Amino acid sequence: MTVERDKVLEALRLVKLPDGGDLVGRDLVRALVVEDGAVRFVIESESPEQARALAEVRARAEAAVQALDGVSRVSVALTAHGPAARAQQPAPALKLGRHPTGAPDRQAVPGVRHLIAVGSGKGGVGKSTVSSNLAVALARHGLRVGLLDADIYGPSQPRMMGVDRRPASPDGKTIIPLTAHGVTMISIGLMLKEGDAVIWRGPMLMGALQQLLTQVEWGQLDVLLVDMPPGTGDIHLTLCSKFDVRGAIVVSTPQDVALLDARKALRAFQTLKTPVLGLIENMSTFICPKCGHEEHIFGDGGVRREAEKQGLPFLGELPLSIEVRLAGDGGVPVAATDSPVAKAYERMAARLIEVL
């Protein structure tokens, strides 16, 4: 007998917090994984002080899950998302889009173990959708994950991740990121009025990226995914030449036209001395929800063959699914659900972890 995810959540709803509410109702449970009788999850508090106060709650949560039929092992981590007390202070105006400041080449982002760029040769291949779902899938594997929306002209992660609050800046320099679905995230879109356009020259773009990387309090992260703009330009040059990037992931559809541009993205990362960690084929196949017929609308296996040709890892295929689109528009990435479509992202995250 194996325990179901819903049963675990029901048990955690019975674990009350000292100041009212429960773990699930207060959205403190992150990266819940139920696999072969083993259950692991993270209780993410708002500050180190709250984390210390929740030590007893952690013990009760572990006991509650362990008591469920079918559970053989429970692992519960207690983490602090960040200094919430500072985030609640009045926030002075934060000016983004400055000229880049002088910094040593290939600098590390404090607290970030692996900085990974997610790019594509052209727009419209689903790079941002892949970025948000891959971030959530990595978090569900138990990693501490961040997501930076570096698509300055077309930021879409706030909608896809379901966040709309403006980040706090307690001193006008430090930016406090937001958390959604177990992922720490920031986007220029959170700092603009809806519908506003960003009309910046290259130096301002580069300065904004530098600020989002170095002035955001990311905390301790295993992986920080950077959702890059399509193509190759100033953002790519700044990220890969000034920061210690662990590697890049290139997303493409299997059609020949998309692959032409994907090869340019690969060449750009190679020119910038950035390792390519793997290729992802998005919109690989479409299965009709009414009749079950499978159709390779954009071609069959083009990205896999390209990865083999280039001698690069192939991280996986993702279907063209209306469920993915609806989930992204609704602010809940499909990887955060128990949908069968989420399994593809879980497998992809597992392959990426192996590469790292």
Contacts in CASP RR format, 6 or more apart in sequence:
PFRMAT RR
TARGET T0000
AUTHOR 0000-0000-0000
METHOD contacts of the structure
MODEL  1
MTVERDKVLEALRLVKLPDGGDLVGRDLVRALVVEDGAVRFVIESESPEQ
ARALAEVRARAEAAVQALDGVSRVSVALTAHGPAARAQQPAPALKLGRHP
TGAPDRQAVPGVRHLIAVGSGKGGVGKSTVSSNLAVALARHGLRVGLLDA
DIYGPSQPRMMGVDRRPASPDGKTIIPLTAHGVTMISIGLMLKEGDAVIW
RGPMLMGALQQLLTQVEWGQLDVLLVDMPPGTGDIHLTLCSKFDVRGAIV
VSTPQDVALLDARKALRAFQTLKTPVLGLIENMSTFICPKCGHEEHIFGD
GGVRREAEKQGLPFLGELPLSIEVRLAGDGGVPVAATDSPVAKAYERMAA
RLIEVL
1 69 0 8 1.000
1 70 0 8 1.000
2 34 0 8 1.000
2 36 0 8 1.000
2 37 0 8 1.000
2 70 0 8 1.000
3 34 0 8 1.000
3 37 0 8 1.000
3 39 0 8 1.000
3 68 0 8 1.000
3 69 0 8 1.000
3 70 0 8 1.000
3 71 0 8 1.000
4 34 0 8 1.000
5 32 0 8 1.000
5 34 0 8 1.000
5 338 0 8 1.000
7 68 0 8 1.000
8 32 0 8 1.000
8 34 0 8 1.000
8 39 0 8 1.000
8 41 0 8 1.000
8 65 0 8 1.000
8 68 0 8 1.000
9 24 0 8 1.000
9 29 0 8 1.000
9 32 0 8 1.000
11 64 0 8 1.000
11 65 0 8 1.000
11 67 0 8 1.000
11 68 0 8 1.000
12 22 0 8 1.000
12 23 0 8 1.000
12 24 0 8 1.000
12 29 0 8 1.000
12 61 0 8 1.000
12 64 0 8 1.000
12 65 0 8 1.000
13 22 0 8 1.000
13 23 0 8 1.000
13 24 0 8 1.000
13 25 0 8 1.000
14 22 0 8 1.000
14 64 0 8 1.000
15 22 0 8 1.000
15 23 0 8 1.000
15 57 0 8 1.000
15 60 0 8 1.000
15 61 0 8 1.000
15 64 0 8 1.000
16 22 0 8 1.000
17 23 0 8 1.000
17 26 0 8 1.000
17 28 0 8 1.000
17 54 0 8 1.000
17 57 0 8 1.000
18 53 0 8 1.000
18 54 0 8 1.000
18 57 0 8 1.000
23 29 0 8 1.000
23 43 0 8 1.000
23 57 0 8 1.000
23 61 0 8 1.000
28 43 0 8 1.000
28 44 0 8 1.000
28 45 0 8 1.000
29 41 0 8 1.000
29 42 0 8 1.000
29 43 0 8 1.000
29 44 0 8 1.000
30 41 0 8 1.000
30 42 0 8 1.000
30 43 0 8 1.000
30 44 0 8 1.000
30 79 0 8 1.000
30 139 0 8 1.000
30 182 0 8 1.000
31 40 0 8 1.000
31 41 0 8 1.000
31 42 0 8 1.000
31 139 0 8 1.000
31 140 0 8 1.000
31 141 0 8 1.000
31 142 0 8 1.000
31 143 0 8 1.000
31 182 0 8 1.000
32 39 0 8 1.000
32 40 0 8 1.000
32 41 0 8 1.000
32 140 0 8 1.000
33 39 0 8 1.000
33 40 0 8 1.000
33 41 0 8 1.000
33 140 0 8 1.000
33 141 0 8 1.000
33 142 0 8 1.000
36 72 0 8 1.000
37 70 0 8 1.000
37 71 0 8 1.000
37 72 0 8 1.000
37 73 0 8 1.000
38 71 0 8 1.000
38 72 0 8 1.000
38 73 0 8 1.000
38 74 0 8 1.000
38 75 0 8 1.000
39 65 0 8 1.000
39 71 0 8 1.000
39 73 0 8 1.000
39 74 0 8 1.000
39 75 0 8 1.000
40 74 0 8 1.000
40 75 0 8 1.000
40 76 0 8 1.000
40 77 0 8 1.000
40 142 0 8 1.000
41 75 0 8 1.000
41 76 0 8 1.000
41 77 0 8 1.000
42 76 0 8 1.000
42 77 0 8 1.000
42 78 0 8 1.000
42 79 0 8 1.000
42 142 0 8 1.000
42 182 0 8 1.000
43 54 0 8 1.000
43 57 0 8 1.000
43 58 0 8 1.000
43 61 0 8 1.000
43 76 0 8 1.000
43 77 0 8 1.000
43 78 0 8 1.000
43 79 0 8 1.000
44 79 0 8 1.000
44 80 0 8 1.000
44 81 0 8 1.000
44 179 0 8 1.000
44 182 0 8 1.000
45 51 0 8 1.000
45 53 0 8 1.000
45 54 0 8 1.000
45 78 0 8 1.000
45 79 0 8 1.000
45 80 0 8 1.000
45 81 0 8 1.000
46 80 0 8 1.000
46 81 0 8 1.000
46 82 0 8 1.000
46 84 0 8 1.000
47 80 0 8 1.000
47 81 0 8 1.000
47 82 0 8 1.000
47 83 0 8 1.000
47 84 0 8 1.000
47 85 0 8 1.000
48 80 0 8 1.000
48 82 0 8 1.000
48 83 0 8 1.000
49 85 0 8 1.000
50 80 0 8 1.000
50 84 0 8 1.000
51 78 0 8 1.000
51 79 0 8 1.000
51 80 0 8 1.000
54 78 0 8 1.000
55 78 0 8 1.000
58 76 0 8 1.000
58 78 0 8 1.000
61 76 0 8 1.000
62 74 0 8 1.000
62 76 0 8 1.000
65 71 0 8 1.000
65 74 0 8 1.000
65 76 0 8 1.000
66 74 0 8 1.000
79 144 0 8 1.000
81 179 0 8 1.000
81 184 0 8 1.000
82 176 0 8 1.000
82 217 0 8 1.000
82 219 0 8 1.000
83 176 0 8 1.000
83 217 0 8 1.000
86 168 0 8 1.000
86 170 0 8 1.000
86 174 0 8 1.000
86 176 0 8 1.000
87 168 0 8 1.000
87 170 0 8 1.000
87 176 0 8 1.000
88 168 0 8 1.000
89 168 0 8 1.000
89 170 0 8 1.000
90 170 0 8 1.000
91 168 0 8 1.000
91 169 0 8 1.000
91 170 0 8 1.000
91 172 0 8 1.000
92 169 0 8 1.000
92 170 0 8 1.000
92 171 0 8 1.000
92 172 0 8 1.000
93 169 0 8 1.000
93 172 0 8 1.000
94 169 0 8 1.000
94 172 0 8 1.000
94 173 0 8 1.000
94 175 0 8 1.000
94 191 0 8 1.000
96 188 0 8 1.000
96 191 0 8 1.000
96 208 0 8 1.000
96 211 0 8 1.000
96 212 0 8 1.000
97 200 0 8 1.000
97 204 0 8 1.000
97 205 0 8 1.000
97 207 0 8 1.000
97 208 0 8 1.000
97 211 0 8 1.000
98 204 0 8 1.000
98 207 0 8 1.000
98 208 0 8 1.000
98 211 0 8 1.000
99 203 0 8 1.000
99 204 0 8 1.000
99 206 0 8 1.000
99 207 0 8 1.000
100 203 0 8 1.000
100 206 0 8 1.000
100 207 0 8 1.000
100 210 0 8 1.000
100 238 0 8 1.000
100 242 0 8 1.000
101 207 0 8 1.000
101 210 0 8 1.000
103 210 0 8 1.000
103 214 0 8 1.000
103 242 0 8 1.000
105 241 0 8 1.000
105 242 0 8 1.000
106 241 0 8 1.000
106 242 0 8 1.000
106 243 0 8 1.000
106 244 0 8 1.000
107 214 0 8 1.000
107 242 0 8 1.000
107 243 0 8 1.000
107 244 0 8 1.000
108 115 0 8 1.000
108 243 0 8 1.000
108 244 0 8 1.000
109 115 0 8 1.000
109 213 0 8 1.000
109 214 0 8 1.000
109 218 0 8 1.000
109 224 0 8 1.000
109 243 0 8 1.000
109 244 0 8 1.000
110 214 0 8 1.000
110 218 0 8 1.000
110 219 0 8 1.000
111 218 0 8 1.000
111 219 0 8 1.000
111 220 0 8 1.000
111 221 0 8 1.000
112 218 0 8 1.000
112 221 0 8 1.000
112 223 0 8 1.000
112 224 0 8 1.000
113 221 0 8 1.000
113 222 0 8 1.000
113 223 0 8 1.000
114 222 0 8 1.000
114 223 0 8 1.000
114 224 0 8 1.000
114 246 0 8 1.000
114 356 0 8 1.000
115 224 0 8 1.000
115 226 0 8 1.000
115 243 0 8 1.000
115 244 0 8 1.000
115 245 0 8 1.000
115 246 0 8 1.000
115 247 0 8 1.000
116 223 0 8 1.000
116 224 0 8 1.000
116 225 0 8 1.000
116 226 0 8 1.000
116 245 0 8 1.000
116 246 0 8 1.000
116 247 0 8 1.000
116 248 0 8 1.000
116 249 0 8 1.000
116 277 0 8 1.000
117 226 0 8 1.000
117 228 0 8 1.000
117 236 0 8 1.000
117 239 0 8 1.000
117 240 0 8 1.000
117 245 0 8 1.000
117 247 0 8 1.000
117 248 0 8 1.000
117 249 0 8 1.000
117 269 0 8 1.000
117 274 0 8 1.000
118 127 0 8 1.000
118 130 0 8 1.000
118 131 0 8 1.000
118 134 0 8 1.000
118 225 0 8 1.000
118 226 0 8 1.000
118 227 0 8 1.000
118 228 0 8 1.000
118 248 0 8 1.000
118 249 0 8 1.000
118 251 0 8 1.000
119 127 0 8 1.000
119 227 0 8 1.000
119 228 0 8 1.000
119 230 0 8 1.000
119 231 0 8 1.000
119 248 0 8 1.000
119 249 0 8 1.000
119 250 0 8 1.000
119 251 0 8 1.000
119 265 0 8 1.000
120 126 0 8 1.000
120 127 0 8 1.000
120 228 0 8 1.000
120 230 0 8 1.000
120 231 0 8 1.000
120 250 0 8 1.000
120 251 0 8 1.000
120 252 0 8 1.000
120 261 0 8 1.000
120 262 0 8 1.000
120 265 0 8 1.000
121 230 0 8 1.000
121 231 0 8 1.000
121 232 0 8 1.000
121 250 0 8 1.000
121 252 0 8 1.000
121 258 0 8 1.000
121 261 0 8 1.000
121 262 0 8 1.000
121 264 0 8 1.000
121 265 0 8 1.000
122 230 0 8 1.000
122 231 0 8 1.000
122 257 0 8 1.000
122 258 0 8 1.000
122 261 0 8 1.000
122 262 0 8 1.000
123 230 0 8 1.000
123 231 0 8 1.000
124 230 0 8 1.000
125 230 0 8 1.000
125 251 0 8 1.000
125 252 0 8 1.000
125 253 0 8 1.000
125 258 0 8 1.000
125 282 0 8 1.000
125 283 0 8 1.000
126 251 0 8 1.000
126 282 0 8 1.000
126 283 0 8 1.000
127 227 0 8 1.000
127 228 0 8 1.000
127 230 0 8 1.000
127 251 0 8 1.000
127 282 0 8 1.000
128 149 0 8 1.000
128 151 0 8 1.000
128 156 0 8 1.000
128 157 0 8 1.000
128 160 0 8 1.000
128 227 0 8 1.000
129 160 0 8 1.000
129 282 0 8 1.000
129 324 0 8 1.000
129 328 0 8 1.000
129 333 0 8 1.000
130 251 0 8 1.000
130 280 0 8 1.000
130 282 0 8 1.000
130 318 0 8 1.000
131 147 0 8 1.000
131 157 0 8 1.000
131 225 0 8 1.000
131 227 0 8 1.000
132 147 0 8 1.000
132 157 0 8 1.000
132 160 0 8 1.000
132 161 0 8 1.000
132 183 0 8 1.000
132 227 0 8 1.000
132 328 0 8 1.000
132 333 0 8 1.000
132 335 0 8 1.000
133 324 0 8 1.000
133 333 0 8 1.000
133 334 0 8 1.000
133 335 0 8 1.000
133 342 0 8 1.000
133 345 0 8 1.000
134 225 0 8 1.000
134 249 0 8 1.000
134 335 0 8 1.000
134 345 0 8 1.000
134 348 0 8 1.000
134 349 0 8 1.000
134 352 0 8 1.000
135 145 0 8 1.000
135 146 0 8 1.000
135 147 0 8 1.000
135 183 0 8 1.000
135 185 0 8 1.000
135 223 0 8 1.000
135 225 0 8 1.000
135 333 0 8 1.000
136 145 0 8 1.000
136 181 0 8 1.000
136 182 0 8 1.000
136 183 0 8 1.000
136 333 0 8 1.000
136 335 0 8 1.000
136 336 0 8 1.000
136 345 0 8 1.000
137 335 0 8 1.000
137 342 0 8 1.000
137 345 0 8 1.000
137 346 0 8 1.000
137 348 0 8 1.000
137 349 0 8 1.000
138 145 0 8 1.000
138 222 0 8 1.000
138 223 0 8 1.000
138 225 0 8 1.000
138 349 0 8 1.000
138 352 0 8 1.000
138 353 0 8 1.000
139 145 0 8 1.000
139 181 0 8 1.000
139 182 0 8 1.000
139 183 0 8 1.000
140 335 0 8 1.000
140 336 0 8 1.000
140 346 0 8 1.000
140 349 0 8 1.000
141 346 0 8 1.000
141 349 0 8 1.000
141 350 0 8 1.000
141 353 0 8 1.000
143 222 0 8 1.000
143 223 0 8 1.000
143 353 0 8 1.000
144 184 0 8 1.000
144 220 0 8 1.000
144 221 0 8 1.000
144 222 0 8 1.000
144 223 0 8 1.000
145 182 0 8 1.000
145 183 0 8 1.000
145 184 0 8 1.000
145 221 0 8 1.000
145 222 0 8 1.000
145 223 0 8 1.000
145 224 0 8 1.000
145 225 0 8 1.000
146 177 0 8 1.000
146 183 0 8 1.000
146 184 0 8 1.000
146 185 0 8 1.000
146 218 0 8 1.000
146 221 0 8 1.000
146 223 0 8 1.000
146 224 0 8 1.000
146 225 0 8 1.000
147 157 0 8 1.000
147 161 0 8 1.000
147 183 0 8 1.000
147 184 0 8 1.000
147 185 0 8 1.000
147 186 0 8 1.000
147 224 0 8 1.000
147 225 0 8 1.000
147 227 0 8 1.000
148 185 0 8 1.000
148 186 0 8 1.000
148 187 0 8 1.000
148 212 0 8 1.000
148 213 0 8 1.000
148 216 0 8 1.000
148 224 0 8 1.000
148 225 0 8 1.000
148 226 0 8 1.000
148 227 0 8 1.000
149 155 0 8 1.000
149 156 0 8 1.000
149 157 0 8 1.000
149 158 0 8 1.000
149 185 0 8 1.000
149 186 0 8 1.000
149 187 0 8 1.000
149 188 0 8 1.000
149 189 0 8 1.000
149 227 0 8 1.000
150 209 0 8 1.000
150 212 0 8 1.000
150 226 0 8 1.000
150 227 0 8 1.000
150 228 0 8 1.000
150 229 0 8 1.000
150 235 0 8 1.000
150 239 0 8 1.000
151 227 0 8 1.000
151 228 0 8 1.000
151 229 0 8 1.000
151 230 0 8 1.000
152 188 0 8 1.000
152 198 0 8 1.000
152 200 0 8 1.000
152 205 0 8 1.000
152 208 0 8 1.000
152 209 0 8 1.000
152 229 0 8 1.000
152 235 0 8 1.000
153 197 0 8 1.000
153 198 0 8 1.000
153 229 0 8 1.000
154 198 0 8 1.000
154 229 0 8 1.000
155 187 0 8 1.000
155 188 0 8 1.000
155 189 0 8 1.000
155 192 0 8 1.000
157 185 0 8 1.000
157 187 0 8 1.000
157 189 0 8 1.000
157 227 0 8 1.000
158 164 0 8 1.000
158 187 0 8 1.000
158 189 0 8 1.000
158 190 0 8 1.000
159 328 0 8 1.000
159 329 0 8 1.000
159 330 0 8 1.000
159 331 0 8 1.000
160 328 0 8 1.000
160 331 0 8 1.000
160 333 0 8 1.000
161 180 0 8 1.000
161 181 0 8 1.000
161 183 0 8 1.000
161 185 0 8 1.000
161 331 0 8 1.000
161 333 0 8 1.000
162 180 0 8 1.000
162 330 0 8 1.000
162 331 0 8 1.000
162 332 0 8 1.000
163 178 0 8 1.000
163 180 0 8 1.000
163 185 0 8 1.000
163 190 0 8 1.000
164 190 0 8 1.000
165 178 0 8 1.000
165 190 0 8 1.000
166 190 0 8 1.000
166 191 0 8 1.000
167 175 0 8 1.000
167 176 0 8 1.000
167 177 0 8 1.000
167 178 0 8 1.000
167 186 0 8 1.000
167 190 0 8 1.000
167 191 0 8 1.000
168 175 0 8 1.000
168 176 0 8 1.000
169 175 0 8 1.000
169 176 0 8 1.000
170 176 0 8 1.000
173 215 0 8 1.000
174 215 0 8 1.000
174 216 0 8 1.000
174 217 0 8 1.000
175 186 0 8 1.000
175 211 0 8 1.000
175 212 0 8 1.000
175 215 0 8 1.000
175 216 0 8 1.000
175 217 0 8 1.000
176 216 0 8 1.000
176 217 0 8 1.000
177 184 0 8 1.000
177 185 0 8 1.000
177 186 0 8 1.000
177 216 0 8 1.000
177 217 0 8 1.000
177 218 0 8 1.000
178 184 0 8 1.000
178 185 0 8 1.000
178 186 0 8 1.000
178 190 0 8 1.000
179 185 0 8 1.000
181 332 0 8 1.000
181 333 0 8 1.000
181 336 0 8 1.000
184 218 0 8 1.000
184 219 0 8 1.000
184 221 0 8 1.000
186 212 0 8 1.000
186 216 0 8 1.000
188 198 0 8 1.000
188 208 0 8 1.000
188 212 0 8 1.000
192 198 0 8 1.000
200 208 0 8 1.000
202 234 0 8 1.000
205 234 0 8 1.000
205 235 0 8 1.000
205 238 0 8 1.000
206 234 0 8 1.000
206 235 0 8 1.000
206 237 0 8 1.000
206 238 0 8 1.000
207 238 0 8 1.000
209 235 0 8 1.000
209 238 0 8 1.000
209 239 0 8 1.000
210 238 0 8 1.000
210 242 0 8 1.000
213 239 0 8 1.000
213 243 0 8 1.000
218 224 0 8 1.000
223 356 0 8 1.000
226 239 0 8 1.000
228 235 0 8 1.000
228 236 0 8 1.000
228 239 0 8 1.000
229 235 0 8 1.000
229 236 0 8 1.000
231 261 0 8 1.000
231 264 0 8 1.000
231 265 0 8 1.000
231 268 0 8 1.000
232 264 0 8 1.000
232 265 0 8 1.000
232 268 0 8 1.000
233 268 0 8 1.000
236 268 0 8 1.000
236 269 0 8 1.000
236 272 0 8 1.000
237 272 0 8 1.000
239 245 0 8 1.000
240 248 0 8 1.000
240 269 0 8 1.000
240 272 0 8 1.000
240 273 0 8 1.000
240 274 0 8 1.000
241 272 0 8 1.000
245 274 0 8 1.000
246 275 0 8 1.000
246 277 0 8 1.000
246 356 0 8 1.000
247 269 0 8 1.000
247 274 0 8 1.000
247 275 0 8 1.000
247 276 0 8 1.000
247 277 0 8 1.000
248 269 0 8 1.000
248 274 0 8 1.000
248 275 0 8 1.000
248 276 0 8 1.000
248 277 0 8 1.000
249 276 0 8 1.000
249 277 0 8 1.000
249 278 0 8 1.000
249 279 0 8 1.000
249 280 0 8 1.000
249 315 0 8 1.000
249 352 0 8 1.000
250 262 0 8 1.000
250 265 0 8 1.000
250 266 0 8 1.000
250 269 0 8 1.000
250 276 0 8 1.000
250 278 0 8 1.000
250 279 0 8 1.000
250 280 0 8 1.000
251 262 0 8 1.000
251 279 0 8 1.000
251 280 0 8 1.000
251 282 0 8 1.000
252 258 0 8 1.000
252 259 0 8 1.000
252 261 0 8 1.000
252 262 0 8 1.000
252 279 0 8 1.000
252 280 0 8 1.000
252 281 0 8 1.000
252 282 0 8 1.000
252 303 0 8 1.000
252 306 0 8 1.000
253 281 0 8 1.000
253 282 0 8 1.000
253 283 0 8 1.000
253 284 0 8 1.000
253 298 0 8 1.000
253 303 0 8 1.000
254 281 0 8 1.000
254 283 0 8 1.000
254 284 0 8 1.000
254 296 0 8 1.000
254 298 0 8 1.000
254 299 0 8 1.000
254 300 0 8 1.000
254 301 0 8 1.000
254 302 0 8 1.000
254 303 0 8 1.000
255 298 0 8 1.000
255 299 0 8 1.000
258 298 0 8 1.000
259 302 0 8 1.000
259 303 0 8 1.000
259 306 0 8 1.000
262 279 0 8 1.000
262 303 0 8 1.000
262 306 0 8 1.000
263 306 0 8 1.000
266 276 0 8 1.000
266 310 0 8 1.000
266 312 0 8 1.000
269 275 0 8 1.000
269 276 0 8 1.000
270 276 0 8 1.000
276 310 0 8 1.000
276 312 0 8 1.000
277 313 0 8 1.000
277 315 0 8 1.000
277 352 0 8 1.000
277 355 0 8 1.000
277 356 0 8 1.000
278 307 0 8 1.000
278 312 0 8 1.000
278 313 0 8 1.000
278 314 0 8 1.000
278 315 0 8 1.000
278 355 0 8 1.000
279 303 0 8 1.000
279 304 0 8 1.000
279 306 0 8 1.000
279 307 0 8 1.000
279 310 0 8 1.000
279 312 0 8 1.000
279 313 0 8 1.000
279 314 0 8 1.000
279 315 0 8 1.000
280 303 0 8 1.000
280 315 0 8 1.000
280 316 0 8 1.000
280 317 0 8 1.000
280 318 0 8 1.000
280 348 0 8 1.000
281 301 0 8 1.000
281 302 0 8 1.000
281 303 0 8 1.000
281 304 0 8 1.000
281 314 0 8 1.000
281 316 0 8 1.000
281 317 0 8 1.000
281 318 0 8 1.000
282 318 0 8 1.000
282 320 0 8 1.000
283 297 0 8 1.000
283 298 0 8 1.000
283 318 0 8 1.000
283 319 0 8 1.000
283 320 0 8 1.000
284 296 0 8 1.000
284 298 0 8 1.000
284 301 0 8 1.000
284 303 0 8 1.000
284 317 0 8 1.000
284 318 0 8 1.000
284 319 0 8 1.000
284 320 0 8 1.000
285 294 0 8 1.000
285 295 0 8 1.000
285 296 0 8 1.000
285 297 0 8 1.000
285 300 0 8 1.000
285 317 0 8 1.000
285 319 0 8 1.000
285 320 0 8 1.000
286 294 0 8 1.000
286 295 0 8 1.000
286 296 0 8 1.000
286 297 0 8 1.000
286 319 0 8 1.000
286 320 0 8 1.000
286 321 0 8 1.000
287 293 0 8 1.000
287 294 0 8 1.000
287 295 0 8 1.000
287 319 0 8 1.000
287 321 0 8 1.000
288 294 0 8 1.000
288 295 0 8 1.000
289 322 0 8 1.000
297 320 0 8 1.000
298 320 0 8 1.000
301 317 0 8 1.000
303 314 0 8 1.000
303 317 0 8 1.000
304 314 0 8 1.000
304 316 0 8 1.000
304 317 0 8 1.000
307 313 0 8 1.000
307 314 0 8 1.000
308 314 0 8 1.000
313 351 0 8 1.000
313 355 0 8 1.000
315 348 0 8 1.000
315 351 0 8 1.000
315 352 0 8 1.000
315 355 0 8 1.000
316 344 0 8 1.000
316 347 0 8 1.000
316 348 0 8 1.000
316 351 0 8 1.000
317 344 0 8 1.000
318 324 0 8 1.000
318 344 0 8 1.000
318 345 0 8 1.000
318 348 0 8 1.000
319 341 0 8 1.000
319 344 0 8 1.000
321 334 0 8 1.000
321 341 0 8 1.000
323 334 0 8 1.000
323 339 0 8 1.000
323 341 0 8 1.000
324 334 0 8 1.000
324 341 0 8 1.000
327 333 0 8 1.000
327 334 0 8 1.000
327 336 0 8 1.000
327 337 0 8 1.000
327 339 0 8 1.000
328 334 0 8 1.000
334 341 0 8 1.000
334 342 0 8 1.000
334 345 0 8 1.000
335 342 0 8 1.000
335 345 0 8 1.000
335 346 0 8 1.000
336 342 0 8 1.000
END
